[in-house]
Amino acid sequence: MPNVSPSGPPMAASPLTVAVLEIDAYAASLGWDQPARLFALVDTARLRAQEPGLAAQLGLDDTATTTATLTPIEQEELPEGTALDEFLATIAWPDAVVGCAMTVERLMLPPSAEASVPEGMSDARLTAWVAKHPDRQEVRMTVAVLRDGARDSAVRLREKDSPTEVLTGAGLVPGLAEALAATFES
């Protein structure tokens, strides 16, 4: 059962959940109608020790009071016009990256509307059909995976755009989690 995030991460939140909620809050601060964003997840202590200059730029130097054990680092913008799965298939992470995360916005239908989806439509026609459906909902999904297989995600509905309404759980967006996990396979 997904957790509902209060104003901050749940008291017993894993480092991965904390990172997912931090990325969700960052994406929320940018507003809606944003492009997909990709993040490398690095071990904060290792970053401080091995890259003190970068850690200082990120506000993570030795004087910082952060207790986060994972630090998200936003990557360059995704190439426009490239399918997400095709783009993710081109990624190879260096060893210093312990995980990755992505935030994407999508239109979704409630399960009650899925039965009315016409059969045999192309992806483009299906996307247009969903966009016109009266029960569609805009969502922002943030999904993170670690090299060791751990996964977490956060889902925020545009109509309930509040930090207290963010759903979290490991299995909320399994397809994107699988695609992100594949970026660590050699």
C-alpha positions as CSV (number, residue, x, y, z in Angstrom):
1,M,0.0,0.0,0.0
2,P,1.5,3.4,-1.0
3,N,2.3,5.9,1.7
4,V,0.9,9.4,1.6
5,S,3.7,11.9,2.2
6,P,3.0,14.5,4.9
7,S,4.9,17.8,4.6
8,G,8.2,15.9,4.7
9,P,9.3,12.3,4.1
10,P,7.8,9.7,6.4
11,M,9.6,9.2,9.6
12,A,10.9,5.7,8.6
13,A,11.6,6.6,5.0
14,S,14.4,4.9,3.2
15,P,17.2,7.0,1.7
16,L,15.6,6.1,-1.7
17,T,12.2,7.4,-0.7
18,V,13.8,10.6,0.7
19,A,15.5,11.1,-2.7
20,V,12.3,10.4,-4.6
21,L,10.4,13.0,-2.5
22,E,13.2,15.5,-2.9
23,I,13.1,15.2,-6.7
24,D,9.3,15.4,-6.6
25,A,9.4,18.6,-4.6
26,Y,12.0,20.0,-7.0
27,A,9.9,19.1,-10.0
28,A,6.8,20.6,-8.2
29,S,8.7,23.9,-7.7
30,L,9.2,24.1,-11.5
31,G,5.5,23.8,-12.2
32,W,3.6,21.6,-14.6
33,D,4.1,21.1,-18.3
34,Q,7.8,20.4,-17.9
35,P,9.9,18.0,-20.0
36,A,11.1,14.7,-18.5
37,R,14.1,15.0,-16.2
38,L,16.8,12.5,-15.5
39,F,18.9,12.4,-12.3
40,A,21.9,10.4,-11.2
41,L,21.8,9.3,-7.6
42,V,25.2,9.4,-5.8
43,D,26.2,8.5,-2.3
44,T,26.4,11.8,-0.4
45,A,29.4,10.8,1.9
46,R,31.3,9.5,-1.1
47,L,30.6,12.6,-3.1
48,R,31.9,14.8,-0.2
49,A,35.1,12.7,0.1
50,Q,35.9,12.3,-3.6
51,E,34.5,15.5,-5.2
52,P,34.6,18.2,-2.5
53,G,34.4,21.0,-5.1
54,L,31.2,19.5,-6.6
55,A,29.8,18.8,-3.1
56,A,30.4,22.4,-2.2
57,Q,28.6,23.6,-5.4
58,L,25.7,21.4,-4.5
59,G,25.6,22.8,-0.9
60,L,26.9,19.5,0.5
61,D,30.3,20.5,1.9
62,D,31.3,19.4,5.4
63,T,29.5,22.3,7.0
64,A,26.2,21.3,5.5
65,T,23.6,19.8,7.8
66,T,22.0,17.4,5.3
67,T,21.4,13.9,6.6
68,A,20.4,12.6,3.1
69,T,22.5,9.7,2.1
70,L,21.7,9.9,-1.6
71,T,22.2,13.1,-3.6
72,P,20.2,13.6,-6.9
73,I,22.2,15.3,-9.6
74,E,20.1,16.5,-12.6
75,Q,21.5,15.4,-15.9
76,E,21.4,17.3,-19.2
77,E,18.0,17.8,-20.9
78,L,16.7,14.8,-22.8
79,P,16.9,15.1,-26.5
80,E,13.7,16.5,-27.9
81,G,11.7,14.1,-30.1
82,T,13.5,11.0,-28.9
83,A,11.2,8.3,-27.4
84,L,11.9,7.8,-23.7
85,D,12.7,4.0,-24.0
86,E,15.1,4.7,-26.9
87,F,16.9,7.4,-24.9
88,L,17.2,5.3,-21.8
89,A,18.7,2.4,-23.9
90,T,21.7,4.7,-24.7
91,I,22.6,5.4,-21.1
92,A,25.6,3.9,-19.3
93,W,26.4,5.1,-15.8
94,P,29.8,5.4,-14.2
95,D,30.5,3.4,-11.1
96,A,30.1,6.4,-8.8
97,V,26.4,6.5,-9.7
98,V,24.6,4.2,-7.3
99,G,21.1,4.8,-8.8
100,C,19.1,7.0,-11.1
101,A,15.7,8.7,-11.2
102,M,13.4,10.2,-13.7
103,T,10.4,12.5,-13.5
104,V,7.8,12.5,-16.3
105,E,4.4,13.9,-16.8
106,R,1.7,11.8,-18.4
107,L,-2.0,11.6,-18.9
108,M,-3.7,8.6,-17.3
109,L,-7.1,7.1,-17.2
110,P,-8.7,5.6,-14.2
111,P,-9.2,1.8,-14.3
112,S,-12.9,2.4,-14.9
113,A,-12.2,4.1,-18.2
114,E,-9.7,1.5,-19.5
115,A,-12.4,-0.8,-20.7
116,S,-13.6,1.8,-23.2
117,V,-10.2,2.1,-24.9
118,P,-10.7,1.3,-28.6
119,E,-8.7,-1.7,-29.8
120,G,-6.0,-1.5,-32.5
121,M,-5.2,2.2,-32.3
122,S,-1.7,3.5,-33.1
123,D,0.2,5.1,-30.2
124,A,-0.4,8.6,-31.7
125,R,-4.1,8.0,-32.0
126,L,-4.3,6.5,-28.6
127,T,-2.5,9.4,-27.0
128,A,-5.0,11.8,-28.7
129,W,-7.9,9.7,-27.6
130,V,-6.7,9.7,-24.0
131,A,-6.1,13.5,-24.1
132,K,-9.7,14.1,-25.1
133,H,-11.2,11.6,-22.5
134,P,-13.3,13.4,-19.9
135,D,-11.9,11.2,-17.0
136,R,-8.2,11.7,-17.9
137,Q,-5.9,12.9,-15.2
138,E,-2.5,14.6,-15.5
139,V,0.1,13.1,-13.3
140,R,3.8,13.6,-12.5
141,M,5.7,10.4,-11.8
142,T,9.1,10.3,-10.2
143,V,10.7,6.9,-10.2
144,A,14.1,5.9,-8.8
145,V,16.1,2.7,-8.9
146,L,19.4,1.7,-7.3
147,R,22.0,-0.7,-8.7
148,D,21.1,-3.2,-6.0
149,G,17.5,-3.4,-7.4
150,A,15.8,-1.2,-4.8
151,R,13.0,0.9,-6.3
152,D,10.7,3.7,-5.2
153,S,8.3,6.1,-6.8
154,A,6.1,9.1,-6.2
155,V,3.0,10.1,-8.1
156,R,1.4,13.5,-7.9
157,L,-2.0,14.3,-9.5
158,R,-2.2,17.8,-11.0
159,E,-5.7,18.2,-9.6
160,K,-4.3,17.5,-6.1
161,D,-1.0,19.3,-6.4
162,S,0.1,19.3,-2.8
163,P,3.0,17.7,-1.0
164,T,0.5,16.0,1.4
165,E,-1.2,14.3,-1.6
166,V,1.9,12.6,-3.1
167,L,1.6,8.8,-3.2
168,T,4.8,6.8,-2.7
169,G,5.5,3.1,-3.3
170,A,7.9,0.8,-5.0
171,G,5.5,-0.6,-7.5
172,L,3.5,2.4,-8.7
173,V,5.2,2.8,-12.1
174,P,6.8,-0.6,-12.9
175,G,7.4,0.0,-16.6
176,L,9.6,3.1,-16.0
177,A,11.3,1.4,-13.1
178,E,12.3,-1.5,-15.4
179,A,13.5,0.9,-18.0
180,L,15.7,2.8,-15.5
181,A,17.0,-0.5,-14.0
182,A,18.1,-1.6,-17.4
183,T,20.5,1.4,-17.6
184,F,22.6,-0.4,-15.0
185,E,22.8,-3.7,-16.9
186,S,26.1,-4.3,-18.7
